[in-house]
């Protein structure tokens, strides 16, 4: 879920959910 959002948002960080904001 979050990973897809991260990619779409251009934000890719190594975290549990793939998204860290």
Beta strands, then each sheet from edge to edge (+ up, - down):
end
